Amino acid sequence: MKQDVSGLEQGVSGLKQDLASLGKDLRGQMLSVLDRVDGLAHNMKVEFEETRGMLRFGLDAREALRETMEARFAEADQKHDRQIALLEDVLRATR
């Protein structure tokens, strides 16, 4: 019976060592996973900032284009107004 108890104690001791080893392995794997998640989070933040910058550039370019086109249309309207005024003056002078 003592041999059986001794065998069980050795078995339990072996299981404890296996569990301790498994716990270390799991901690190591968990730390590795957390490092990868942190790396991915950093990469996503960098890509988000780059995308945000590109969107801001696109919006600024669109705004500049809108302002340029409004200025050109205003110039064209003034030119047409002057031409219409000249034609009206000619019509008045010929009546």
matplotlib code that plots the C-alpha trace (Angstrom):
import matplotlib.pyplot as plt

x = [0.0, 2.9, 4.2, 0.8, 0.7, 4.3, 3.4, 0.4, 2.5, 5.0, 2.2, 0.7, 4.1, 4.6, 1.2, 2.0, 5.2, 3.3, 0.7, 3.4, 5.1, 1.8, 1.1, 4.4, 3.8, 0.3, 1.7, 4.3, 1.8, -0.6, 2.2, 3.0, -0.6, -0.9, 2.3, 0.8, -2.5, -0.6, 1.3, -1.8, -3.5, -0.5, -0.5, -4.3, -3.8, -1.0, -3.1, -6.1, -4.1, -2.7, -6.3, -7.5, -4.7, -5.6, -9.2, -8.3, -6.1, -9.0, -11.4, -9.0, -8.4, -12.1, -12.6, -9.8, -11.3, -14.8, -13.4, -11.4, -14.5, -16.7, -14.1, -14.1, -17.8, -18.0, -15.5, -17.5, -20.7, -19.1, -17.7, -21.2, -22.8, -20.4, -21.1, -24.9, -24.6, -22.7, -25.3, -28.1, -26.2, -25.9, -29.6, -30.6, -28.3, -29.8, -33.4]
y = [0.0, 2.3, 1.7, 2.7, 5.9, 6.6, 6.1, 8.4, 11.1, 10.9, 11.0, 14.1, 15.7, 15.0, 16.5, 19.6, 20.1, 19.5, 22.1, 24.6, 24.1, 24.4, 27.6, 29.1, 28.1, 29.7, 32.9, 33.1, 32.5, 35.0, 37.6, 36.9, 37.3, 40.6, 41.9, 41.1, 42.8, 45.8, 45.8, 45.5, 48.3, 50.6, 49.7, 50.4, 53.8, 54.7, 53.7, 55.6, 58.7, 58.4, 57.9, 60.8, 63.0, 61.9, 62.7, 66.1, 66.8, 65.7, 68.0, 70.9, 70.4, 70.3, 73.5, 75.2, 74.0, 75.3, 78.7, 78.9, 78.0, 80.5, 83.2, 82.3, 82.2, 85.6, 87.0, 85.5, 87.0, 90.5, 90.2, 89.2, 92.0, 94.5, 93.1, 93.2, 96.8, 97.7, 96.0, 97.8, 101.1, 100.4, 99.6, 102.8, 104.8, 103.4, 104.1]
z = [0.0, 0.8, -2.7, -4.2, -2.1, -3.0, -6.7, -6.4, -4.7, -7.5, -10.0, -8.3, -8.2, -11.9, -12.6, -10.6, -12.6, -15.8, -14.8, -13.8, -17.1, -18.9, -17.0, -18.1, -21.7, -21.6, -20.1, -22.7, -25.5, -24.0, -23.8, -27.4, -28.4, -26.5, -28.2, -31.6, -30.6, -29.5, -32.7, -34.8, -32.8, -33.4, -37.2, -37.4, -35.6, -38.1, -41.1, -39.6, -39.3, -42.8, -44.2, -42.2, -43.6, -47.1, -46.5, -45.1, -48.2, -50.5, -48.7, -48.8, -52.5, -53.2, -51.2, -53.1, -56.4, -55.4, -54.5, -57.8, -59.8, -57.9, -58.7, -62.4, -62.6, -60.9, -63.4, -66.3, -64.9, -64.7, -68.2, -69.5, -67.6, -69.2, -72.6, -72.1, -70.9, -74.1, -76.2, -74.4, -74.9, -78.6, -78.8, -77.0, -79.3, -82.4, -81.4]

ax = plt.figure().add_subplot(projection="3d")
ax.plot(x, y, z, "-o")
ax.set_aspect("equal")
plt.show()
